[in-house]
Amino acid sequence: MNTQDPRQAQDKVPDPVSSERAQKGERNEGPTLERPERATEAVDKVITPTEVKELENDTRQINERLRTVENKLHR
């Protein structure tokens, strides 16, 4: 069963198979994971964790601002 919206770009990750279905021998008919491109693999490994750290930092700052505003509201 494919629940992806056909208007969206296809992701590199196929639909996951539940462990129960996998134990029964069922497989997905969709695409398999793509191998990383050697030319971009090193850059991908560096950039992706950096982006995650930036998002975590942004989230932390937003939460701090939210706490400040909530504290002012409840005074």
C-alpha atoms as an extended CHARMM CRD file, in Angstrom:
* protein
*
        75  EXT
         1         1  MET       CA              0.0000000000        0.0000000000        0.0000000000  PROA      1               0.0000000000
         2         2  ASN       CA              1.5550000000        3.2800000000       -1.1130000000  PROA      2               0.0000000000
         3         3  THR       CA              0.2780000000        6.3080000000        0.7900000000  PROA      3               0.0000000000
         4         4  GLN       CA              2.5720000000        8.8660000000       -0.8160000000  PROA      4               0.0000000000
         5         5  ASP       CA              1.0970000000       11.8030000000       -2.6540000000  PROA      5               0.0000000000
         6         6  PRO       CA              2.0820000000       11.3330000000       -6.3260000000  PROA      6               0.0000000000
         7         7  ARG       CA              2.4680000000       15.1070000000       -6.6910000000  PROA      7               0.0000000000
         8         8  GLN       CA              5.3610000000       15.1010000000       -4.2290000000  PROA      8               0.0000000000
         9         9  ALA       CA              8.8850000000       14.2390000000       -5.3040000000  PROA      9               0.0000000000
        10        10  GLN       CA              9.8580000000       10.6630000000       -4.5800000000  PROA      10              0.0000000000
        11        11  ASP       CA             11.9660000000       10.2770000000       -1.4720000000  PROA      11              0.0000000000
        12        12  LYS       CA             15.0960000000        8.1490000000       -1.4690000000  PROA      12              0.0000000000
        13        13  VAL       CA             13.7020000000        6.1060000000        1.4180000000  PROA      13              0.0000000000
        14        14  PRO       CA             11.0840000000        3.5010000000        0.4990000000  PROA      14              0.0000000000
        15        15  ASP       CA              7.9500000000        2.9060000000        2.5210000000  PROA      15              0.0000000000
        16        16  PRO       CA              8.9910000000        0.9500000000        5.6130000000  PROA      16              0.0000000000
        17        17  VAL       CA              7.8450000000       -2.6290000000        6.1230000000  PROA      17              0.0000000000
        18        18  SER       CA              6.5930000000       -3.4450000000        9.6130000000  PROA      18              0.0000000000
        19        19  SER       CA              8.5390000000       -6.1480000000       11.4300000000  PROA      19              0.0000000000
        20        20  GLU       CA              5.4130000000       -8.3180000000       11.4480000000  PROA      20              0.0000000000
        21        21  ARG       CA              5.0920000000       -8.0920000000        7.6600000000  PROA      21              0.0000000000
        22        22  ALA       CA              8.8350000000       -8.6630000000        7.2160000000  PROA      22              0.0000000000
        23        23  GLN       CA              8.6720000000      -11.8200000000        9.3410000000  PROA      23              0.0000000000
        24        24  LYS       CA              5.9170000000      -13.0940000000        7.0490000000  PROA      24              0.0000000000
        25        25  GLY       CA              8.2360000000      -12.5380000000        4.1000000000  PROA      25              0.0000000000
        26        26  GLU       CA              6.3550000000       -9.5630000000        2.6610000000  PROA      26              0.0000000000
        27        27  ARG       CA              8.3740000000       -6.9620000000        0.7830000000  PROA      27              0.0000000000
        28        28  ASN       CA              7.7260000000       -3.5110000000       -0.5690000000  PROA      28              0.0000000000
        29        29  GLU       CA              7.2810000000       -3.1660000000       -4.2800000000  PROA      29              0.0000000000
        30        30  GLY       CA              8.6470000000        0.3890000000       -4.2030000000  PROA      30              0.0000000000
        31        31  PRO       CA             12.1480000000        1.6650000000       -4.8220000000  PROA      31              0.0000000000
        32        32  THR       CA             15.1350000000        0.5490000000       -2.7780000000  PROA      32              0.0000000000
        33        33  LEU       CA             17.5510000000        2.8290000000       -0.9680000000  PROA      33              0.0000000000
        34        34  GLU       CA             19.9860000000        4.5700000000       -3.2620000000  PROA      34              0.0000000000
        35        35  ARG       CA             23.7010000000        4.2360000000       -2.7310000000  PROA      35              0.0000000000
        36        36  PRO       CA             25.4410000000        7.5110000000       -1.8530000000  PROA      36              0.0000000000
        37        37  GLU       CA             27.2780000000        9.2400000000       -4.6560000000  PROA      37              0.0000000000
        38        38  ARG       CA             31.0160000000        9.0750000000       -4.0580000000  PROA      38              0.0000000000
        39        39  ALA       CA             31.4780000000       12.6560000000       -5.2770000000  PROA      39              0.0000000000
        40        40  THR       CA             29.1050000000       14.0980000000       -2.6610000000  PROA      40              0.0000000000
        41        41  GLU       CA             29.2710000000       11.5430000000        0.1480000000  PROA      41              0.0000000000
        42        42  ALA       CA             31.8520000000       13.4130000000        2.2510000000  PROA      42              0.0000000000
        43        43  VAL       CA             29.9940000000       16.7130000000        1.9180000000  PROA      43              0.0000000000
        44        44  ASP       CA             26.6690000000       15.0580000000        2.7690000000  PROA      44              0.0000000000
        45        45  LYS       CA             28.1440000000       13.6030000000        5.9520000000  PROA      45              0.0000000000
        46        46  VAL       CA             29.4090000000       17.0250000000        7.0430000000  PROA      46              0.0000000000
        47        47  ILE       CA             26.4870000000       19.2460000000        6.0280000000  PROA      47              0.0000000000
        48        48  THR       CA             23.6180000000       17.1190000000        7.2880000000  PROA      48              0.0000000000
        49        49  PRO       CA             24.7220000000       16.9890000000       10.9620000000  PROA      49              0.0000000000
        50        50  THR       CA             25.4640000000       20.7370000000       10.8340000000  PROA      50              0.0000000000
        51        51  GLU       CA             21.9550000000       21.4810000000        9.5760000000  PROA      51              0.0000000000
        52        52  VAL       CA             20.4680000000       19.3350000000       12.3310000000  PROA      52              0.0000000000
        53        53  LYS       CA             22.5030000000       21.1850000000       14.9570000000  PROA      53              0.0000000000
        54        54  GLU       CA             21.3520000000       24.5250000000       13.5320000000  PROA      54              0.0000000000
        55        55  LEU       CA             17.7180000000       23.4190000000       13.6530000000  PROA      55              0.0000000000
        56        56  GLU       CA             18.1350000000       22.2210000000       17.2400000000  PROA      56              0.0000000000
        57        57  ASN       CA             19.6860000000       25.5540000000       18.1780000000  PROA      57              0.0000000000
        58        58  ASP       CA             16.8450000000       27.4680000000       16.4840000000  PROA      58              0.0000000000
        59        59  THR       CA             14.3040000000       25.2970000000       18.3080000000  PROA      59              0.0000000000
        60        60  ARG       CA             16.0360000000       25.9280000000       21.6340000000  PROA      60              0.0000000000
        61        61  GLN       CA             15.9700000000       29.7010000000       21.0390000000  PROA      61              0.0000000000
        62        62  ILE       CA             12.2930000000       29.6440000000       20.0770000000  PROA      62              0.0000000000
        63        63  ASN       CA             11.4350000000       27.6560000000       23.2060000000  PROA      63              0.0000000000
        64        64  GLU       CA             13.3570000000       30.1430000000       25.3680000000  PROA      64              0.0000000000
        65        65  ARG       CA             11.4500000000       33.0530000000       23.8130000000  PROA      65              0.0000000000
        66        66  LEU       CA              8.1810000000       31.1970000000       24.3330000000  PROA      66              0.0000000000
        67        67  ARG       CA              8.9790000000       30.6390000000       28.0220000000  PROA      67              0.0000000000
        68        68  THR       CA              9.8160000000       34.3390000000       28.4150000000  PROA      68              0.0000000000
        69        69  VAL       CA              6.5470000000       35.4170000000       26.8030000000  PROA      69              0.0000000000
        70        70  GLU       CA              4.5290000000       32.9000000000       28.8440000000  PROA      70              0.0000000000
        71        71  ASN       CA              6.1550000000       34.1040000000       32.0650000000  PROA      71              0.0000000000
        72        72  LYS       CA              5.2750000000       37.7210000000       31.2020000000  PROA      72              0.0000000000
        73        73  LEU       CA              1.7280000000       36.6740000000       30.3910000000  PROA      73              0.0000000000
        74        74  HSD       CA              1.2180000000       34.9050000000       33.7260000000  PROA      74              0.0000000000
        75        75  ARG       CA              2.5280000000       37.7550000000       35.8980000000  PROA      75              0.0000000000
